[in-house]
């Protein structure tokens, strides 16, 4: 593997992990905003929350696209790049733990966003927006 290609794969894998974290972090952030807007109950607070939701949803869609697209080179080079590096340094348990944690974060982020989409949809229906 050429040094330039190795850097490309390393950066691809890094941004894949960042996009995974972004999915969960944006979901938690949006949940906090939603709860506070509901407690405030004012039309201005709800309007602000709906506008934030539109913007943050674009970040989530971008993260999901990046997670999907960047998974292709990551999967194709896993054994020769990530696994080989971890194996040669006796870091296989760490690599496995990292991927288990990343999967849990991805799953929790997706489930959180599914719940957010449903809850915000109900709020829009209630407030006729």
C-alpha positions as CSV (number, residue, x, y, z in Angstrom):
1,X,0.0,0.0,0.0
2,X,1.5,3.4,-1.0
3,X,1.9,6.0,1.7
4,X,-0.6,8.3,-0.1
5,X,-3.2,5.6,-0.2
6,X,-2.5,4.7,3.4
7,X,-3.1,8.3,4.4
8,X,-6.3,8.4,2.4
9,X,-7.6,5.2,4.1
10,X,-6.6,6.5,7.5
11,X,-8.4,9.8,7.0
12,X,-11.4,8.0,5.5
13,X,-11.6,5.7,8.6
14,X,-11.2,8.7,10.9
15,X,-14.0,10.7,9.3
16,X,-16.2,7.6,9.2
17,X,-15.8,7.4,13.0
18,X,-16.5,11.1,13.3
19,X,-19.7,10.8,11.3
20,X,-20.8,7.9,13.5
21,X,-20.2,10.1,16.6
22,X,-21.9,13.0,15.0
23,X,-25.1,11.0,14.5
24,X,-25.3,10.2,18.2
25,X,-24.1,13.7,19.4
26,X,-26.6,15.5,17.2
27,X,-29.4,13.2,18.4
28,X,-28.6,13.9,22.0
29,X,-28.4,17.6,21.4
30,X,-31.7,17.7,19.5
31,X,-33.4,15.7,22.2
32,X,-32.2,18.2,24.9
33,X,-33.5,21.1,22.7
34,X,-36.8,19.3,22.1
35,X,-37.4,18.6,25.8
36,X,-36.6,22.3,26.7
37,X,-38.8,23.6,23.9
38,X,-41.7,21.4,25.1
39,X,-41.3,22.5,28.7
40,X,-41.2,26.2,27.6
41,X,-44.4,25.6,25.7
42,X,-44.2,29.0,23.9
43,X,-44.8,29.2,20.2
44,X,-41.4,31.0,19.8
45,X,-39.6,28.2,21.6
46,X,-41.3,25.5,19.5
47,X,-40.6,27.5,16.3
48,X,-37.0,27.8,17.2
49,X,-36.8,24.1,17.9
50,X,-38.4,23.2,14.5
51,X,-35.9,25.5,12.7
52,X,-33.0,23.9,14.5
53,X,-34.4,20.5,13.7
54,X,-34.4,21.3,10.0
55,X,-30.8,22.3,10.1
56,X,-29.5,19.5,12.3
57,X,-31.4,17.0,10.2
58,X,-29.2,18.0,7.2
59,X,-26.2,17.2,9.3
60,X,-27.6,13.8,10.2
61,X,-28.4,13.0,6.5
62,X,-24.8,14.0,5.6
63,X,-23.5,11.8,8.3
64,X,-25.5,8.9,7.2
65,X,-24.4,9.3,3.6
66,X,-20.8,9.6,4.7
67,X,-21.0,6.5,6.9
68,X,-22.5,4.5,4.0
69,X,-20.1,5.7,1.3
70,X,-16.9,5.7,3.4
71,X,-17.7,2.2,4.7
72,X,-16.8,0.8,1.2
73,X,-13.1,1.6,1.2
74,X,-12.9,0.8,5.0
75,X,-14.3,-2.7,4.5
76,X,-12.2,-3.3,1.4
77,X,-9.0,-2.4,3.2
78,X,-9.8,-3.6,6.7
79,X,-7.7,-6.8,6.7
80,X,-4.7,-5.1,5.1
81,X,-4.8,-1.9,7.0
82,X,-6.7,-1.8,10.3
83,X,-6.5,-5.5,11.2
84,X,-2.8,-5.9,10.1
85,X,-1.8,-2.9,12.1
86,X,-3.6,-4.0,15.2
87,X,-2.4,-7.6,14.8
88,X,1.3,-6.6,14.5
89,X,1.1,-4.5,17.6
90,X,-1.1,-6.9,19.7
91,X,-3.9,-4.4,19.7
92,X,-6.6,-6.7,18.3
93,X,-8.8,-6.5,21.5
94,X,-8.6,-2.7,21.3
95,X,-9.7,-2.7,17.7
96,X,-12.5,-5.1,18.4
97,X,-13.6,-3.0,21.4
98,X,-13.5,0.2,19.2
99,X,-15.7,-1.4,16.6
100,X,-18.2,-2.7,19.1
101,X,-18.5,0.7,20.8
102,X,-18.8,2.4,17.3
103,X,-21.6,0.0,16.4
104,X,-23.4,0.7,19.7
105,X,-23.1,4.4,19.1
106,X,-24.4,4.1,15.6
107,X,-27.3,1.9,16.6
108,X,-28.3,4.2,19.5
109,X,-27.9,7.3,17.3
110,X,-30.2,5.8,14.7
111,X,-32.8,4.7,17.2
112,X,-32.7,8.1,18.9
113,X,-33.3,9.9,15.6
114,X,-36.2,7.6,14.7
115,X,-37.8,8.5,18.0
116,X,-37.0,12.2,17.5
117,X,-38.5,12.2,14.0
118,X,-41.7,10.6,15.3
119,X,-42.0,12.9,18.3
120,X,-41.3,16.1,16.3
121,X,-43.8,15.0,13.7
122,X,-46.5,14.6,16.4
123,X,-45.6,18.1,17.7
124,X,-45.9,19.6,14.2
125,X,-49.4,17.9,13.9
126,X,-50.5,19.2,17.3
127,X,-49.3,22.8,16.5
128,X,-50.5,22.7,12.9
129,X,-47.1,23.6,11.4
